Amino acid sequence: MSHPTIQRSGWLTRQRSNLLIAAGLVAGLLVVVVFGGSARTSEPLDPDNPGRDGARALARVLGDQGVDVTIVRSADLLEDAAADADTTVLVTSTYNLGPSTVARLADATDDALLVLALPEPTVTDELGLAEGSPVADDQAVRSAECSGADLGALLDDLDVAVTDGAEYPAPAGCYVGDRGALVAQPDEGVLLLGAPGLLRNAEILEADNAAAALRLLGQRERLVWYVPDYADLTGSDSVSLSELVPDWIQPSLWVAALALIALVLWRGRRLGPLVTEPLPVLVKAIETTRSRGRLYRKVNDRAHAASALRAAARVSAAERLRLPTTADPRTLVRDVARYLGRPAGEIGYLLDPQAPVPSTDHDLVSLASALAELDREVRRA
């Protein structure tokens, strides 16, 4: 006697769903580990930004050359970094600095070499430094031609390619233009870097940009790369609108305001003097009726037009039959039908507010004619 074969699900079959979920989690974890091992950002000149405007390449090369690179992203972490005489502090994203954070930056870098990358005018003002002048050299290559022995020893033999930036007036500097230097030293222990291309991933390999950046930022054993965060700002850092507007644009705003006032006066005089008219103004009822009818016709509002015609007919019929004008419409329809000897259905179609709305202009005209004829019948009877 043969026994039937019993099909039993194996362990793999029973756990297939769980295994698929686990495999997906492992794959996701591998992607995070392999491709997301370090934080990424799109902030310009950020050491964790691998894009064209970032500066990850320079940060990696500095680390490979033996420089101790520390990235800090808050004023508290900058103070905890304890920058000393063997430390260079590079500050990018200076537009996130305010008066309070600039003061904390100055205190935290008192003994260090402070390098400000393309500092904002508000930052230079807070530090008592001259404001920079924008330049756009369109891939021009500049030779160092340094003034100042220390900077000359670092950069005198290097040429840099510049696409944009700012020139700063200073007693010592390199890569001098008409209004200042791209690398300026206004005070001892402070450098203003007006050539952001020395840091950018997209431009660091142009000319001697990489060598110039490595010499500037790698001349000391340690580099603290400070990326300010606007979350560090306090309420006292708020600025007025006049501080945000450049000085050169304020005269233009005054001229525009005066031109606007002149335009208002010119156009106002063209309108002539005001005309006085005695009030109240009497308007004939027929003019009001016609105007309202034109409005109803313009918007194709046959429902309101029919309702107005029926309401006027009900009032006229009620007055003629000596009934209250506020009488129930059904009662009025019944009395008018009895008074005229006509079917209540016909009178209801004409006077009942719940009667169908005319679907075309022709039907509305027919309703108006029928109501006028009904009014004449009531008056004659």
C-alpha positions in Angstrom: 0.0 0.0 0.0 1.5 3.3 -1.1 1.4 6.4 1.1 0.8 9.9 -0.4 3.8 12.1 -0.4 3.4 15.1 2.0 4.8 18.3 0.6 6.5 20.2 3.5 7.8 23.8 3.0 11.4 24.0 3.8 13.0 26.6 6.1 14.2 28.7 3.2 10.7 28.9 1.7 9.1 29.9 5.0 11.7 32.6 5.7 11.9 34.0 2.1 10.2 37.3 3.0 12.4 37.9 6.0 15.5 37.1 4.1 14.6 39.5 1.3 14.1 42.3 3.9 17.4 41.5 5.6 19.2 41.5 2.3 17.8 44.9 1.5 18.9 46.3 4.8 22.4 45.0 4.3 22.6 46.5 0.8 21.4 49.9 2.1 24.0 49.7 4.9 26.7 49.0 2.4 25.7 51.9 0.3 25.8 54.3 3.3 29.2 52.9 4.4 30.8 53.1 0.9 29.3 56.2 -0.5 28.3 58.2 2.6 31.3 57.7 4.8 31.7 61.5 5.4 29.3 64.3 5.5 28.5 66.1 2.3 27.3 69.6 1.7 26.8 72.1 -1.1 28.2 75.0 0.8 30.8 76.9 -1.3 34.5 76.4 -0.1 33.3 73.8 2.4 36.0 71.1 3.2 33.2 68.4 3.0 31.9 69.7 -0.4 33.1 67.4 -3.3 31.5 69.6 -5.9 33.1 72.2 -8.1 32.6 75.0 -5.6 33.8 72.9 -2.6 37.2 72.5 -1.1 37.4 68.8 -0.2 40.4 68.2 -2.4 42.5 70.8 -0.6 41.5 69.5 2.8 42.5 66.0 1.8 45.8 67.0 0.4 46.7 69.1 3.5 45.9 66.0 5.6 48.1 63.8 3.4 51.0 66.3 3.7 51.0 65.9 7.5 49.0 68.9 8.5 46.5 68.2 11.3 43.2 69.4 9.8 40.4 70.0 12.2 37.0 71.1 10.9 34.7 73.1 13.3 31.2 74.3 12.5 30.3 76.4 15.5 31.8 79.2 17.6 31.8 76.9 20.7 33.8 74.2 18.9 36.2 76.9 17.6 36.9 78.0 21.2 37.3 74.4 22.3 39.9 73.9 19.5 42.3 76.1 21.5 44.1 77.6 18.5 47.7 78.6 19.5 50.8 79.9 17.8 51.3 76.7 15.9 47.8 76.9 14.4 46.3 78.4 11.3 42.6 79.2 11.4 40.9 79.4 8.0 37.4 80.9 7.9 35.1 80.3 5.0 31.4 81.2 4.6 32.0 84.5 6.4 28.5 85.6 5.4 27.3 83.6 8.4 29.3 85.7 10.8 27.8 88.5 12.9 29.3 91.1 15.3 29.1 88.7 18.3 30.7 85.7 16.4 33.4 88.0 14.9 34.3 89.1 18.4 34.5 85.5 19.6 36.6 84.6 16.5 39.0 87.4 17.3 39.4 86.2 20.9 39.8 82.6 19.9 42.5 83.3 17.3 44.5 85.8 19.2 47.7 83.8 19.0 47.0 81.9 15.7 47.4 82.9 12.1 43.9 84.0 10.9 43.1 83.5 7.2 39.7 84.9 6.1 38.6 83.6 2.7 36.8 86.4 0.8 35.5 88.1 3.9 32.2 90.0 3.8 32.4 93.8 4.3 30.6 93.5 7.6 33.4 91.2 8.8 36.2 93.5 7.8 34.4 96.4 9.3 34.1 94.6 12.7 37.8 93.8 12.6 38.7 97.3 11.7 40.1 96.3 8.2 39.6 97.9 4.8 36.8 96.6 2.6 37.7 94.7 -0.5 37.0 95.7 -4.2 35.5 92.9 -6.4 37.5 91.7 -9.4 36.7 89.3 -12.3 39.9 88.5 -14.3 38.4 85.7 -16.5 41.1 83.1 -16.0 43.9 85.7 -15.8 47.2 84.4 -14.5 48.9 86.7 -12.0 52.5 86.6 -10.8 53.2 87.1 -7.1 55.2 90.3 -7.0 54.8 90.3 -3.2 55.5 93.2 -0.9 56.5 91.9 2.5 59.4 89.5 3.3 57.3 86.8 4.9 54.8 86.6 2.1 57.5 86.9 -0.5 59.4 83.9 0.9 56.2 81.8 0.6 54.7 82.9 -2.7 57.2 84.8 -4.8 57.9 82.0 -7.3 54.2 81.0 -7.8 51.6 82.2 -10.3 47.9 81.8 -9.7 44.9 81.7 -12.0 42.1 84.0 -10.9 38.5 83.9 -12.1 36.8 86.1 -9.4 37.5 87.5 -6.0 38.4 90.7 -4.3 41.5 92.9 -3.8 42.3 94.3 -0.4 44.5 97.3 0.3 47.2 96.4 2.8 50.9 97.2 3.6 51.9 93.7 2.6 50.4 91.5 -0.1 50.8 89.3 -3.2 49.1 89.2 -6.6 48.6 92.9 -6.6 46.0 94.6 -8.8 44.8 98.2 -9.4 42.9 98.3 -6.0 44.9 96.0 -3.7 46.2 92.5 -3.3 44.4 89.1 -3.7 46.5 87.8 -0.7 46.7 90.7 1.7 48.3 91.1 5.2 46.7 94.1 6.8 47.9 93.2 10.3 50.4 90.8 11.9 48.7 87.4 12.2 45.9 88.2 9.7 45.6 87.2 6.0 42.8 88.2 3.7 42.4 85.7 0.9 40.6 87.4 -1.9 41.2 84.6 -4.5 38.7 81.7 -3.6 40.0 79.8 -6.6 43.0 78.7 -4.6 40.6 76.6 -2.5 38.0 75.5 -5.0 38.0 71.9 -6.4 37.4 73.2 -9.9 40.3 75.6 -10.0 42.9 74.2 -7.6 44.8 72.6 -10.4 45.0 75.8 -12.5 48.5 77.3 -12.7 50.2 77.2 -9.2 46.9 77.5 -7.3 47.4 74.2 -5.4 51.0 75.1 -4.3 50.0 78.6 -3.2 47.1 77.2 -1.1 49.3 74.5 0.5 52.0 77.0 1.4 49.5 79.5 2.9 47.5 77.0 4.9 50.2 74.4 5.6 52.9 76.7 7.0 52.0 75.7 10.6 51.5 72.2 12.1 47.8 72.5 12.6 44.9 73.9 10.5 41.5 74.7 12.1 39.0 75.1 9.3 36.1 77.1 10.7 32.8 77.1 8.8 30.5 79.5 10.7 26.9 78.6 11.4 24.3 81.3 11.5 22.7 79.5 14.4 25.5 81.0 16.6 24.2 84.5 16.0 22.4 86.4 18.8 19.6 88.9 18.8 22.2 91.7 18.9 23.5 90.7 15.5 20.4 92.0 13.7 21.2 94.6 11.0 19.1 97.4 9.6 18.1 97.7 6.0 20.4 100.6 5.5 23.4 98.5 6.5 22.5 95.8 3.9 22.3 98.4 1.1 25.6 99.3 -0.4 26.7 102.9 0.0 26.8 103.5 -3.7 23.2 102.6 -4.3 21.7 105.0 -1.7 22.0 108.1 -3.9 20.3 106.2 -6.7 17.4 105.4 -4.4 17.0 109.0 -3.5 17.0 110.0 -7.2 14.4 107.3 -7.9 12.2 108.5 -5.0 12.3 112.1 -6.3 11.5 111.0 -9.8 8.5 109.0 -8.5 7.2 112.1 -6.6 7.6 114.3 -9.7 5.7 111.7 -11.8 2.8 111.6 -9.3 2.6 115.4 -9.4 2.8 115.6 -13.2 0.1 113.0 -13.7 -2.0 114.4 -11.0 -2.1 117.8 -12.6 -3.2 116.3 -15.9 -6.4 115.1 -14.2 -7.5 118.7 -13.6 -9.2 120.2 -10.5 -11.9 118.2 -8.7 -15.5 118.8 -9.7 -18.0 119.3 -7.0 -21.5 117.9 -7.4 -24.5 118.4 -5.1 -25.7 115.3 -3.2 -27.8 113.3 -3.0 -28.2 112.5 -6.7 -31.7 111.5 -7.8 -31.8 108.5 -10.2 -35.0 107.5 -11.9 -36.4 104.1 -11.1 -36.5 103.1 -14.8 -32.7 103.8 -15.1 -32.0 101.6 -12.1 -34.2 98.8 -13.5 -32.6 99.0 -16.9 -29.1 99.0 -15.4 -29.9 96.0 -13.2 -31.3 94.2 -16.3 -28.1 94.9 -18.3 -26.1 93.4 -15.4 -28.3 90.2 -15.3 -28.0 89.9 -19.1 -24.2 90.4 -19.1 -23.6 87.6 -16.6 -26.5 85.4 -18.0 -28.2 85.4 -14.6 -31.7 84.4 -15.7 -32.5 83.0 -12.3 -32.3 86.4 -10.6 -34.1 88.1 -13.4 -37.0 85.6 -13.3 -37.1 85.8 -9.5 -37.3 89.6 -9.7 -40.1 89.5 -12.3 -42.2 87.0 -10.3 -41.7 88.9 -7.0 -43.0 92.1 -8.6 -46.0 90.3 -10.1 -46.9 88.7 -6.8 -46.8 92.1 -5.0 -49.0 93.7 -7.7 -51.5 90.8 -7.6 -51.7 90.9 -3.8 -52.3 94.6 -3.7 -55.1 94.2 -6.4 -56.8 91.4 -4.4 -56.3 93.3 -1.1 -54.1 90.6 0.3 -51.0 91.1 2.4 -47.9 91.5 0.3 -46.2 89.0 2.6 -48.8 86.3 2.0 -47.7 82.8 1.3 -47.0 82.4 -2.4 -49.1 79.2 -2.6 -52.1 80.9 -1.0 -51.7 83.8 -3.4 -51.5 81.4 -6.4 -54.7 79.7 -5.3 -56.6 83.0 -4.8 -55.4 84.5 -8.1 -56.4 81.2 -9.9 -59.9 81.3 -8.3 -60.2 85.1 -9.0 -59.4 84.6 -12.7 -61.0 81.2 -13.2 -57.7 79.8 -14.5 -56.0 76.5 -13.6 -53.8 76.8 -10.5 -50.9 75.1 -12.4 -50.7 77.9 -14.9 -50.7 80.6 -12.3 -48.2 78.7 -10.2 -45.8 78.5 -13.1 -46.0 82.3 -13.4 -46.0 83.4 -9.7 -44.5 80.5 -7.6 -40.9 81.3 -6.6 -40.1 77.6 -6.9 -41.2 77.4 -10.5 -38.6 76.4 -13.1 -36.0 78.9 -14.2 -36.1 79.9 -17.9 -33.4 78.1 -19.7 -33.0 80.6 -22.6 -33.4 84.4 -23.1 -36.4 83.6 -25.3 -38.1 81.8 -22.4 -37.3 84.7 -20.1 -38.9 87.1 -22.5 -42.0 84.8 -22.8 -42.2 84.7 -19.0 -42.1 88.5 -18.8 -44.8 88.8 -21.4 -47.0 86.3 -19.6 -46.6 88.1 -16.3 -47.5 91.4 -17.9 -50.6 89.8 -19.4 -51.5 88.3 -16.0 -51.2 91.7 -14.4 -53.5 93.2 -16.9 -56.1 90.4 -16.4 -56.0 91.0 -12.6 -56.6 94.7 -13.1 -59.4 94.2 -15.5 -61.2 91.6 -13.4 
